[in-house]
Amino acid sequence: MPQPPALTAEQRQAALDKAAKVRRERAEVKEKLKMGSITLSELLRRADGDETVGKMKVLSVLESLPGLGKVKARRLMETVGISESRRLQGLGVNQREQLLAHVSKS
């Protein structure tokens, strides 16, 4: 198994700080989704320009939506044809439209 790159203490700390910041931002986005402060369509538009949002997994975003639990989110992804490992920035136009159509019906 390959070894991780050798980092100085400063580089390692900077990487850890950056990772913690990104986790906090993603948690805030999911909380806003859960509370209804932002919609899925707004989040999908934001995913194109914001790398932090774009790298969020579709499944975790769907699970954050009110009224959509783990089972319904997985079922929705199967219906639309989205892999569980897919991230927001990797969704195609048709997949986005289908997701929005299904979520707006609920």
C-alpha positions as a Markdown table, in Angstrom:
| # | Residue | x | y | z |
|---|---|---|---|---|
| 1 | Met | 0.0 | 0.0 | 0.0 |
| 2 | Pro | 1.5 | 3.4 | -0.9 |
| 3 | Gln | 2.5 | 5.7 | 1.8 |
| 4 | Pro | 0.9 | 9.1 | 2.2 |
| 5 | Pro | 3.0 | 12.0 | 1.1 |
| 6 | Ala | 5.6 | 13.3 | 3.6 |
| 7 | Leu | 4.3 | 16.6 | 5.0 |
| 8 | Thr | 5.8 | 19.1 | 7.3 |
| 9 | Ala | 4.0 | 19.8 | 10.5 |
| 10 | Glu | 2.7 | 23.1 | 9.1 |
| 11 | Gln | 1.4 | 21.5 | 5.9 |
| 12 | Arg | -0.3 | 18.7 | 7.9 |
| 13 | Gln | -1.9 | 21.2 | 10.2 |
| 14 | Ala | -3.1 | 23.4 | 7.3 |
| 15 | Ala | -4.6 | 20.3 | 5.6 |
| 16 | Leu | -6.4 | 19.3 | 8.9 |
| 17 | Asp | -7.7 | 22.9 | 9.3 |
| 18 | Lys | -9.0 | 23.0 | 5.7 |
| 19 | Ala | -10.7 | 19.6 | 6.1 |
| 20 | Ala | -12.4 | 20.7 | 9.3 |
| 21 | Lys | -13.6 | 23.9 | 7.6 |
| 22 | Val | -15.1 | 22.0 | 4.7 |
| 23 | Arg | -16.9 | 19.6 | 7.0 |
| 24 | Arg | -18.4 | 22.5 | 9.0 |
| 25 | Glu | -19.5 | 24.2 | 5.7 |
| 26 | Arg | -21.1 | 21.0 | 4.5 |
| 27 | Ala | -22.9 | 20.4 | 7.8 |
| 28 | Glu | -24.2 | 24.0 | 7.7 |
| 29 | Val | -25.6 | 23.4 | 4.1 |
| 30 | Lys | -27.3 | 20.2 | 5.2 |
| 31 | Glu | -28.8 | 21.9 | 8.2 |
| 32 | Lys | -30.1 | 24.8 | 6.0 |
| 33 | Leu | -31.7 | 22.2 | 3.7 |
| 34 | Lys | -33.3 | 20.4 | 6.6 |
| 35 | Met | -34.7 | 23.7 | 8.0 |
| 36 | Gly | -35.9 | 24.8 | 4.5 |
| 37 | Ser | -33.7 | 27.9 | 4.3 |
| 38 | Ile | -32.5 | 26.8 | 0.9 |
| 39 | Thr | -34.1 | 24.5 | -1.7 |
| 40 | Leu | -32.6 | 21.6 | -3.6 |
| 41 | Ser | -32.7 | 23.6 | -6.9 |
| 42 | Glu | -30.7 | 26.5 | -5.2 |
| 43 | Leu | -28.2 | 23.9 | -3.9 |
| 44 | Leu | -27.8 | 22.3 | -7.4 |
| 45 | Arg | -27.2 | 25.8 | -8.9 |
| 46 | Arg | -24.7 | 26.5 | -6.2 |
| 47 | Ala | -22.9 | 23.2 | -6.8 |
| 48 | Asp | -21.7 | 24.3 | -10.2 |
| 49 | Gly | -19.6 | 27.2 | -8.8 |
| 50 | Asp | -18.9 | 26.1 | -5.2 |
| 51 | Glu | -16.4 | 23.2 | -4.9 |
| 52 | Thr | -17.4 | 22.5 | -1.3 |
| 53 | Val | -21.1 | 22.0 | -2.2 |
| 54 | Gly | -20.2 | 20.3 | -5.5 |
| 55 | Lys | -18.3 | 17.6 | -3.8 |
| 56 | Met | -21.2 | 16.7 | -1.4 |
| 57 | Lys | -22.7 | 13.2 | -2.1 |
| 58 | Val | -26.2 | 13.3 | -3.5 |
| 59 | Leu | -27.4 | 10.7 | -1.1 |
| 60 | Ser | -26.4 | 12.7 | 2.0 |
| 61 | Val | -28.1 | 15.8 | 0.5 |
| 62 | Leu | -31.3 | 13.9 | -0.2 |
| 63 | Glu | -31.3 | 12.4 | 3.3 |
| 64 | Ser | -31.1 | 16.0 | 4.6 |
| 65 | Leu | -34.3 | 17.0 | 2.9 |
| 66 | Pro | -37.4 | 17.2 | 5.1 |
| 67 | Gly | -39.6 | 14.2 | 4.6 |
| 68 | Leu | -37.0 | 12.1 | 2.9 |
| 69 | Gly | -35.2 | 9.5 | 5.0 |
| 70 | Lys | -32.5 | 7.0 | 4.2 |
| 71 | Val | -34.8 | 4.5 | 2.5 |
| 72 | Lys | -36.8 | 7.0 | 0.4 |
| 73 | Ala | -33.6 | 8.7 | -0.6 |
| 74 | Arg | -32.0 | 5.5 | -1.8 |
| 75 | Arg | -35.2 | 4.5 | -3.6 |
| 76 | Leu | -35.3 | 7.9 | -5.3 |
| 77 | Met | -31.7 | 7.6 | -6.5 |
| 78 | Glu | -32.5 | 4.1 | -7.9 |
| 79 | Thr | -35.5 | 5.5 | -9.7 |
| 80 | Val | -33.6 | 8.3 | -11.3 |
| 81 | Gly | -30.6 | 6.1 | -12.0 |
| 82 | Ile | -28.0 | 7.8 | -9.8 |
| 83 | Ser | -25.1 | 5.8 | -8.3 |
| 84 | Glu | -24.8 | 6.0 | -4.5 |
| 85 | Ser | -21.3 | 7.4 | -4.8 |
| 86 | Arg | -22.3 | 10.2 | -7.1 |
| 87 | Arg | -21.6 | 13.8 | -6.1 |
| 88 | Leu | -23.6 | 16.9 | -6.8 |
| 89 | Gln | -21.2 | 18.3 | -9.4 |
| 90 | Gly | -21.3 | 15.0 | -11.3 |
| 91 | Leu | -25.0 | 15.0 | -11.9 |
| 92 | Gly | -26.2 | 15.4 | -15.5 |
| 93 | Val | -28.9 | 17.8 | -16.6 |
| 94 | Asn | -31.5 | 15.0 | -17.0 |
| 95 | Gln | -30.7 | 13.6 | -13.5 |
| 96 | Arg | -31.0 | 17.1 | -11.9 |
| 97 | Glu | -34.4 | 17.6 | -13.6 |
| 98 | Gln | -35.7 | 14.2 | -12.6 |
| 99 | Leu | -34.5 | 14.7 | -9.0 |
| 100 | Leu | -36.2 | 18.1 | -8.8 |
| 101 | Ala | -39.4 | 16.7 | -10.3 |
| 102 | His | -39.6 | 13.9 | -7.8 |
| 103 | Val | -38.7 | 16.1 | -4.8 |
| 104 | Ser | -41.3 | 18.7 | -5.8 |
| 105 | Lys | -44.0 | 16.0 | -6.1 |
| 106 | Ser | -43.4 | 14.9 | -2.5 |
